[in-house]
Amino acid sequence: MSFTIEMNSDYKGKRKDILKLKSSSFLWAIVFGIIFFFTGFYISFINYNRVINDIEFILGIIVLIIGVLFLFFSPFVFFFKGLNRGLKGKIRFSFIKGEDNKWAYALTATKKDKLYQESGFITMAQKKKCFFDLINDKGKEYYIPIKVLSEEQIGSLTSLAQDFIAKGTKKTDWCSFTAMEINTRPFEYEDIRKLIPILLQVWDYDNLSSHENREKATELYLLFCLYHSDYRRVLVADGSVSGIICARTKPDYIDGTLHSIYEKVSIEYRKDKELNEICHYNDVIIEAEKALADNYKGKKQEIVLLINDNKVRGKGLGKRLIDEFCLTDNSHTATILCSDKDSNYHFYEHLGFRIIDNKDLPYSLFDDKKVFHSFLFIKEW
């Protein structure tokens, strides 16, 4: 299930909604403050028909202080509570429910006069009187006002919220599986050197040559994937580059800068006989994948490359990268990708992709005749 909601940050009635939100938050802070204050006061100081021991006294003081803090900060809650604070212009939320019943989202808006994009997972959703209240996996809270929604959109968000009621608003495994800080960000040219060792974990070329040549061949293939991709998103775990997804939404897209680097590096590297042999293996992969993908152009976006560091595998991060990509553009009806027999292609089947084509391409590597078995997967939306 997937759906998209677009709204203007300055919709009609926003001021009234903000006032309601501020007032509600302020009153709840007051109520909690009073409850904690008098509970703590009773525990520590009311000794009617009971004896207050030291532990009860200290506990009561702690509860009383919490109540005082609630009361003290309640005015700040009123003045600083905002509605999607910082987001301006057209706000676009895209939601998709994965095979594991987790809700992924992508957000696009303007923030500080710049394009702002964010994606992740929804960990809590509630339908309130005037809003749908959503919390993401980083603890950020977003409000979608009911008055700007169509009946169909209200139904979709209600279905999303009901999923969390069924789970007891329990946070998804995504939040609890690891203490790692996980983020994604746009690709930067400096990431290339950090991504090469990760790609080598997947392709080590059967140790057919020196490590230096294997690194160079890997660099060439990575450059090829990068310059063919108009969507490139890097996975960052605890501050370290830990993966990337490269994808193409425009069939004939070429990154001119990276293409020039690729051509220059390719000419230089292929002068080495051993390295040229390994680069030929890259050419076989590229030829097989291009032959498959070219038959399915049109309203289909293509995932060109998806890799994750071994250290973060098995944690749903590959799925997260795919979900984020698929949420960025609603103009495509399907996503395609190529994989091969030597890869963990069953991973894509687990995510709902299915094989629609295959190609066997014979090749020779260091006089050893082999066959490259490739598959084309598709997932329709």
N, C-alpha and C positions, 0 to 999 in steps of 0.2 A: 504494500500500500504506500502511495506517495501523493503528496499534494503541496501546493505553493500558496502562500498568502502575501499579497503586496498591500502596503498601506502608506499613507503620507504621515510623516512625523508630526505635522501640524494639522491633524484632522479636526473637523468641527466638533466642539464639545470637549477638547483635550483639557482645557483649564479646569472645567468642572470635574473631570475624571481625576486629575492630579490632586485637586482639593480633597476628593473622597479618599484617595489613596493615602495622602498625608494624614488626614483626620483619623482614618482607620488604624494606621501604624502608630500614631500618637496615643490613641485611646488604649490600644493593646499594651503599649509600653507602660502607661499609667496603671492599668489593671494588674499587670504582672508585678510592677513595682510595689503596689499596695499589698498584694498577696504575699510577696516575699518579705516585705517590711514587717507586717503584723505577725506572720508566721515566725520569723526570726525573733521578734520582740517577745512573743509568747514563750518560745523555747528557752530563751535566756533569762527572762525577768519575771514571768508569771509563775509563782510557786504555790498557787492555790491547790491544796490537797496533793502535792507532790514535792519531791526533793530534787533540786537541780544539781546534777553533778558537773564536774569540770568539762567533760566531753560534750555534754548537752549545751553548756554555756558557750563553748567555743563554736560549736556547730550553729547555734542560734545567731551568734554574732556574724558568722560568715553569711548566713541566709539574709540577715538584716542588711548587711553591706550590699549584697546583690540587689536587694529591693531599693536601697538608696541610689545605687548606680542607675537602675532602670528609671527611677523618677528624675534623676539629674539629667540623664541623656534624652528623656522624652521630648523636650523642646527641639533638640538637635535633630531627632528623628523627623519631626514635623518639617523643619526648615530644609533639611538636606535630602529627604526622601524624594526620588525622582522617578519619572516614567521613561524607561529606556534611555537613561541619561547619556547625553553625548551623541546619540544617533540623530542624524538630520536627513531631510529630503525624503526620497522614496526608500522605505524599508521593505526588504524582501526576505521572507523566511521560506525555506524549502525543507520539507520533512520526508523521510523515507523510513519505512519499517523493514528491518532486515530479516533474514531467515531465522535469526536467533531471537526475534521479537524485540530487539533493541531499537529505539528510535534515534536515528541520526538526523542532524539538521545542518543547514548552511545558511548563513546570514550575510546579506549584502546591504550596505547603507553608506552614508557619508558621515565622516567623523573628523572634526578639525579641518574641514574643507578638503579632505582627501577620501578616496575610495577606501572603504573599510570592509574587510571580509573576515568571516569567522566560521568555524565549523567544529562539530563535536557531537556529543550525545546528550539527549535529554535524560535527566535522572529523576525529575519530579514534575508533574503537571497537575494543576487543579483548575476547575472551573468555578469562578467566583461570580458575584452578582454582576459586575461590570467588565470583568477581565478574565482572560485565561492567563494563569500565572505559571511560568515555565522556569525551571532551574536546570542549568547545564552541568556537565561533568567537572567544571572548574568552579562551581558555586555561584556563577553569575545568574541574576534573575532578570527575566524579561516579561513584559506584560503586553498582551494583545487585546485591545479593546473590542468587546463584543459588537459595539455599534457600527464598526467598520466592516463587519463580516457578512457574507452571504449565508443563507441557510445551509448551503452545502458545506461551506467552510466551518461553520459552527458545528455541524455534524461530524466533520473530520477531526476537529480539535477535541470534541467531546469523546470521540472514540479513542484518541490518543490519551486523554486524561483518565478514561475508564481503565485503560491498561495498567495504569499506576495504582488505581484503586484496588484492582484485582491483586496486585503485588503488595498491597499494603504500603504503597509509596516507598518501597524499599529501593535503595540505590542499586543500579545494575552492577553486574560483575565487573564491568569496565572500570568502575571507580574503585573497586576493592581488590582487584587482582594484583596490584602492584603499588609500591610507594614511589615509583618513578614519576617524574614530571614529564608529561608527554605533550608535545605541541607539533603543529605543522606550520610551515611558512613557505613563501615563494623561493624557488631555486635561485642561487647566486653562483656566479662563475667560479668563485673560490671553493665551492662545494665539490668540484670535480675530483680533486686529489683525495678528498675524504670518502668519496663514493666508490672509488676504484677498488679498495680492499674489500668492501662489502659485496661488490659484484663478483670479485674473485672467489668469495665463499661459495657462490652459486656455480660459477664456471672456473674451474682450475685447469681446464684444458688437459685433464688427465696427466698433469706433470710432464707434458711432452717436450718442454723446453725450459730454459732458464727462467727464474722467477721474474727477472727484469723484462724479458720478452713477453711473458704472460701478462704482466702489468700493462705493457704498451698496447698489446692486442685488446685488452679489456678497455683501456682508455679510448681506443678507436671506436669500439662498439658503443660505448657510453656516449661519446660525442655524436655518433650517428643517431642514436635514440633522442638525444637532447635537441639536435637541430631540426628534427622532424616533428617536434612536439610544441604545441602552443599552450599546453597546460602542463606545468611542472611544479610539483609540490614536495617539499622535503620534510621527512619525519625527523624530529629532534627529541631525543630521550635524555633527560638529565643534562641538557646543554650540549650533547654530542649528536652530530649527524648520524642517523641510524637507518636511513632508508630513503627511497624516493619513488614517486609515481610520475611517469611521463605519459602524456596522452595527447591525442589529436582530435580536435573538434572541426578543423578545417582540412579537408582532404589533401590540398596542395600546399599546406603551410611549410615554409622554410625559414629558419632563423639565420639570417645572412651572416651575422658575426660568427656564430658557432660553425656554420657550414664552411666558412673560409678557414677557420682553425682546423677543422676536420680535413679539408683538402690538403692543407700545408703539412700537417702532421702525417697524413696517410702517405704522401709522396716520400717523406723522409724515412718513415718506418719501413716501408716496403723495399727499401734498398738492401736491407738485411735478408738473406735468403731464408733463414730459419723463421724469422718474424713474418716474412711474407707468406710462408706456408700456413702459419696460424691465422693470419689475416684472411687467408682464403677460406678458412673455416667460418669466420665471421661473415664473409660474402655469401656462403651457402645458406646460413641462417637468414640473412637479410633477404636473399632471393626467394627462399621458401615462404617467408612470412609476407613479403610483398605480393607474391603470386596469389596467396590466399585472400589477403585483405582487399586487394584491388577489385575482386569480384563482388564485394559487398559494400561498395561506397553508397553515398546517398545520405539518408537521415540516420546514419549510424556513426557514433563516435568510437574511437579506437584507443584502447590502452596499449601503449607501445612498450613500456617497461615498468615492472613492479618488483622492487627488491627491498628486503629488510635485513638488518644485521642479525646474525644468529642469536645474539644476546637478547633480542626482543621478540623472537619468533614464538608462536603459540599463544600470543596474548591478544589476538584480534586486531592487530594494528594494520595488517595488510587489508583486511576488510574495511577498516576505518578509512584508509587512503582511497579505496575504491568507492565507498559510499560518498565521501566528500566530493570526489570527481563527478559522480553521477548526479549529484544534487546541484551542480553549478550551472547546468544548461538544460532547460526543458524543451528545446527545439528538436532534440533527437529522440527517436522512438526505441533505440536499442544501443547496446554497447558491445563491441567485438574486441577480441584479443587473440593473439597467437601464443601457443605454447608447444612444447615438444615432449617426446616420449621419455627423455632423460630428466625432465623437470618434474616437480610435484604438481602435475596438472590436475590431479583430483581435488586440489584445493579450490579450483574454480568451479568444479561441479558442486562442491559443498556450498558455494555461495549462490547457486542457482543458475550458473552458466551451463550451456549444453553444446556439445560438439555438432557443428553443421557441415564441416568439410575437413579434409586432410590432404596432405601431400608428402610423398616420399621422394627425396632428392639424393641421388648417389653422388659421392664425392671421394676424393683421395686426400689423405693427410699423412705426409711422410711415407708415401708409397703404400699406405695401408688403406685398402678400399673399404668404404663404409656407406651407410645409408642414413640420411637425416630424416627422421619421422616427425612431422609437424602437424598440429591440429589448429583449427579455427573454432573459437568458442563465441557464443552470442548469449546475451541476456536482454530480453525485451522488457520495456517499462510500460 
